[in-house]
Amino acid sequence: MTKAEEILKKVPKRCIEDIRDYVGKLDKSLDNLESIEDKEGIAWAFKALSNTTKLDIILLLAATDMPVCLISYILGKDQSLISHHLSDLKAAGLVKETVKGKFRVYRIQKDSLLNIFDTLGRIMKG
């Protein structure tokens, strides 16, 4: 018995008629739920990218590594705010920090971003 069949046994009979069109692809939908290994990481990444300032930081870092002070200057935002956003992006695995002299320099983790979008692209293509 497939997972879809197991789920359908629990669906009230009055609903079966309404969802008949969706049943054929239910197994594929369930496979999609299980195909993403790091759902938590992807959710954190999307949360991090949902803020326009964080997205601006990612777009800047996509071109080159930058210290916090330069990002702050370019975006016209307080350095402590930029540091906070970078901390969130770092926790989400989207940027990496290195120390060069007195500067904390950030760079984008391209592999992490590409992995997220590749995974979602694969699922969307079916």
N, C-alpha and C positions, 0 to 999 in steps of 0.2 A: 504494500500500500504506500502510495506516495505521500509526501507531506501535505500536498494540497488536498488529497482525499481525506486525510486525518482531520484537517482543519474544517473541511466541508461537512463532516459528520457532526461538528459542533455548532454549525450555523443553523439557526431556526429555519424550518421549512418555508415559512412565509417569505424569507429573504432570498432563498435559492433562486426563485424565478427572477428577481430583480438583478441578481449578480451573475446570471448564467453567461453573459457575454465576457465576463472577466475570468471565469474559471479556467479557461484554456491556457492562460498565461500565468496562472497562479504559481506554478512550480518555478518558472523563470524568476518571478518576483521574489520568491523565497530564497532562491539561489543568490540573487543580488544582495539580499540581507546578510547572507553568510559569506559572500565573496570578499568583503572588505575586512582585512585583518586588523587594521588599526582605526576603528571607527572613532575612538576617543581622540586620537591624534588629528584626524581629519576634521572632527567637530571643533577642536581647538584652533586649527588653522583657519577655518571659516569664521569663527568668532573673532580671531585676530584681524582678519581681512575685512570684517564688517564695518570697521571704523575708517573714515576717509583719510585721516592723518596717517594711520598705520598703512593703508594702501599706498598713500603718497610715499611713505618711507620705502616700501617694497619697490615701488617704481623707480625711485632714485637709486637704490642699491642694486637694481637689475643692471645698471650701466657700470657702476664702479663701487668699490669699498669706500666708506666715508666715516669720519669721526662724528660723534654726536654734535659737536659745536657747528660743523658745517651743515649738517642736516637741519639743525635748529635755525641757522641763518637763512638757508634757502627757503624753508617753509614759513619763516616768520613766526615761529612758535617758541615758547620758553624752553630752555634746555632741559629743565627738570621734567616737563611734559614729554618731550621727545625721549628722554631716558626711560620714562615709565612705559611708553609705547614700545620701545625697543626691548624692554624687559619682557613684556607680553609676547612679542614676536619671537624672542629667544626661547621662552617657555613653550611656545607652540612648535619649535623646531624650524622656524622659517628664516632665522638669521643666526649668525655666529659672531661672537665677540673676540677680538684679540687686542692686546695692549701693545702699542707702539710708542715708546717714550712716555709722555704724559697723556697721550690720547687713548681713548677706547674707540677702536675702529670696528665697524660692523660690516659684514658682508652677507649677502643673501645666500641661503642654502638652496641652490637651484634644484638639486636632486630631490629635496623634500617637496618642493612645489610641483616639479614635473611628475613625481610619483602620484601626488594627489590628483592632478588633472588627468594623468594617464589612466588611473584607476576609474575615475568617473567617466572618462571618455569611453573606455572599454565597456562599462556597464550600459551607457547610453546607446552605444551601437548595437548592443544585444548580441 
